[in-house]
Amino acid sequence: MPFLRSTFIALSRSRRLRRFCESSRAGQRVSARFVAGVEIQDAIKVAKTMNGQGIGVTLDSLGESVTSEIEAHRAAETYHRLLDWVGSNKANAHISVKLTQMGLDIDPELAESVAHDLARHAQAAGSFMRVDMEGSRLTQVTLDIVRRLHARPELRDAIGVVIQAYLYRSQADVEQLLAENVSIRLCKGAYSEPADVAFPRKADVDANFLHLSGMLLGSTPCQAIATHDAAIIEKVRQMARVRGIGSGQFEFQMLYGIRRDLQRKLADDGFQVRVYVPFGREWYPYFMRRLAERPANTLFLARNLFRN
């Protein structure tokens, strides 16, 4: 499994394979398992369906680092359009943004300004903006920007961040964010990181994920536990039950197209469930990281690659 993970992460950086997959019919067909589509309306259609099943969504317009201020504002405009729809329809929908897509690699002040406007729009729309976490080189600057925006009273309920359990530093980050009442989405992590930065063994990542989940349970605001691992989910449920923490005090989050059965079961059991719904033409890096996270997904793809 470690070999497959590193292979998929390496392939996620291949420009030649990316061009082929994003332009080929076969590539687009298999990606449809994990990506809602390429247009805003595709994402909205999925959001309506999920909301109809009692499941919330987080909408993510796929794309990463931009190279100009114009591109950063263009990327943000997609989210503003989504928030207009959310507000008009009172949808149970949040947005998820990457700061590199908002211009972080060009100018951190640009990214913070763009993120500020989005968070303010999310607040007005009755929604929420989750700032996604990228590679470890960007962890500190991402947290700094989120904490500054969250410190603004008018944005306090409109912005949160992602913490990756495979990083050694994550416990200290969780402690600081909880002290400031910042909403956290806890995930395991999907980037290739050196052993001096992140736990190299899956068992250690899982153990840290459970430990951090225990820190999040019962804290405010409502925190999000993001995993598809049924065994870990059951342990989280047990922890919550033992502590008397109600199902409405935290949220399980999963990815579009993965463990749909488990998503529905948790919702049927009365838990808050939110599904991360990505869309857009730049789906290839996201798609490969999903395979790296869960190589068993390759079996599903192999069975369906050549079907009509």
N, C-alpha and C positions, 0 to 999 in steps of 0.2 A: 504493500500500500504506500509506503513512503516514496518508493520509486515512481509509482503512478502519479502521486501528488506532485513531485518535483517535475515530472515530465509535462503534465498539463500546465503547470505554472510557466515552464519554459516555452511551451507552445503558445501561451497567451501573449507572448511578446513577438511572435513571428508575424511580420508585416505581410509576407507573401501568403501565408496560410490564411491570415485575416482577410486579405482582399478576395481570395478565392471563396472562402466560406460566406462572407457577407454578400457576395454577388451570385452565388450558385443557388439553384433551386433546392438541392439536397441539403445544403447548409442551413438555409432558411427553414426548411421543413423540420429538421431535428431541433433547431433552436426554439421552435414554437412551444416546446414542452415547458421551457423556463422563461420565455419572454412573451409578453402579452401581444406584441405587434410592433409596428414601426411608427404609428401615428398616435396623436393624443386621443382620438376617438376610439382607437383600439384599447387603450388603457381605461378609458371611461366605461366602455362596454363591460370589461372585466370587473371594474369597481362596482358597477351596478349589480352584476351577478353575485359577487361576493357579499355585498351588503344585503342582498335579498336572502342570503343564507345565514344572516346574523353574524357575519365576519367583517371586521374592519380591514382597511387596506392602507398601505403606504405606497405612494406613487413615485417612481424614480425614472427620470428621463436619462437614459444611459449616455455616457460620455465622461471623459476624464479631463486631463489637462488641456486648457485652451492656450492659444498663442497670442491673443490680442484682447484689448478691452472690449472691442466690438463683439467678439465671440463670447466673452463672458456675459455681456448683457443680453445677447441673443439666447444663450442657454437659460438665463434667468427668466426671460420672457415666456418660455415654455411653461415654467412653474407658475408664473403669474396667471397664465391662461387656465391652468389646472385649478388654481385657487379661486379664480372667478367661478368656475363650474362648481367647486365644492361649496362655496358660499351661497350660490344661487339655489343649489339643490339640497343644502343641509346634509351632504353626504358624510358618511363615517369614513373620512379619507384624510390622511396626512401626506406630507411630501418628504422625500429623502434627497438630500443634496450632498455633492462632493465639493469641497472648497477649491480643489484644483479646477473644477468646471466653472467656478465663479472667479477664477483669475489668481489663485493663490501663488502659483509659480511665477506670475508676472509681477505682482505687487500684493503683499498681504493686506494692505489697507484697502485695495480695490475689492478683494474677496470679502473683507469684513463689511464694507459698505453695501455690496450686493446682497450679502446674507442678511444684513440688517433690514433692508427693504422687503425681502422675502418673509422674514419673521414677522414684520409689522403687518404685512398683507395676510399672513396665516392667522394672526391674532384677530384681524378684522373679519376674516372669513369663518371664524369659529373652528379653525383647524390648528395644525401644529407642524413645525418643521424639525426634522431630525437631521443633524449634521453627521454624515457618514464618516467613518474612520478609514484612512488609507494606510500606506506603508508607514513603518515606524519612524522614518525620517520626518514625517509630518505630524506625529502624535502631539508633540508639545505645542506647536503653533496652532493646531486645530483646537486643542483644549483651551488655549489662551483666548482665542477668538470667541469660542462658545461661552466661556465664563464671563467675558466682558459684556457680551450681548445679553446674557441671562441676568447680569447685574442691573440692567435697565428695568425699572419697575414695570414699564408698559410691555416688556417682552418676556417677563419672567415665566408666564404660562405657555409661551409659544415656541420655545426652543429647547432641544435636548441634544444628546450626543451618543455615539456608539463607543463602547469599550470592548477590546478584544482580549479574551481570557488567556490567549497563548503568550502574551507579553508579561515579562517578570514584573514590570512596573505597575500593572493594572490594579493591584490591591491598593496601592498608595493613591492612585488616581480615583478609584471608587470612593475611598475614604474622604478625599477632598471634595469630590462632587456631591456626595451625600451631605456633607457638612453645609454645602451651599444650596441644597435642595434642587439640584439639577436632575432632570429626568435622564435615565440611562437605558440604553438598549444593550444588553450583554450578549455578545456572540463569541464564537471560538476564534475566529480570525481566518482569513483566506489568502494572505500574502506570504511570499517566501521570505523568511526572516532568519538571520544567523543565530547560532546557538547561544551567543552571548547576550541576545536580546529577547529571545522567545524560547519557551519549552520545546525541545525537539521531539519528545515522546508524546504520543496521543494520550496515554494514560495520565500523564501529568497535566496536560491541557484539560482533560475531562475533570480531574480532581480540582483544579483551580476554578473551573467553570462552576462546579457545585459549591465550592467555598464562597465565591463571589455572589452566586445566586442567593446563598443564605444571608449575605450582607444586605442584599437588595430587598428581600422579602419583608414586607411590613413597613418599609420606609416610604416617605412621601417626597415628591408626587408619585403617581403610579409608575412603577418600573416595568421594564420589558425583558423577558427571558426568551432569547432567540435560539432555538435548537430544534432539530428533527429527531433527536435521539430519544426513543421511547423510554429507555431505561432511566435516562437523566430526567426526563419530564416526570416520570412516576416518582422519583426521589424528591423532586421539587414539590410535587403535590403532597407527598408525605410530610415534608418539612412544614409546609403551610398548614396542613391539618393539625400537626402536633402543636404548632404555635398559635392556633386559633385565628389564622389569617384567612379572611374570606376570599372567594374567587374573584371578587370585584376589586381587590386591592393590588392586583398585579396583572400582567398581560403576557400571554404566550405569543411569540411571533415566529412565523415561518416564511419560507420563500415560495413564490408562485410555482406550481407544478411539482412540488416535492411533498410527499406524505399528505396528499389530499384527504385520505381516509382519517388520518390522525387530526388534521385540522377540524374536520367536521365532528369527530368524536369529542374533542375538547369543547367545541362550541355547544354541542348537545349536552355535555356534562355541566354547562353553566359557566365555563371559563371565558374570559375575554380573550379573543383570538384576533390577531392582525396579520395579514399576509402582505409581504413585500412584493409589489407588482412593478417589474421593470418593463420599459418599452423604449423603442428608438432604433435607429439604423446602426448605431455603434454598439451592437450587442456582443460582438465576439469576445473581448476580454472578460466581460462578465460571465459569459457562457463557459469559458474555459476554467474560470475560478470555481464555478459550481461543480465542474467535474473533478477539480483538484480537491475540493472539500469532501466530496462523496464519490469516490471512483466507482462505486457500485452503479452509479447512474449510467456508466458506459454500456452496461448490459442492456438497459432499456433502449438506448440509442441504437445499439447494434441490431436489435430486433426490429426496429422501425425505420432504419435508414433507407431501405430500398422499397418500402411499401408505398403504394400510390395514395 
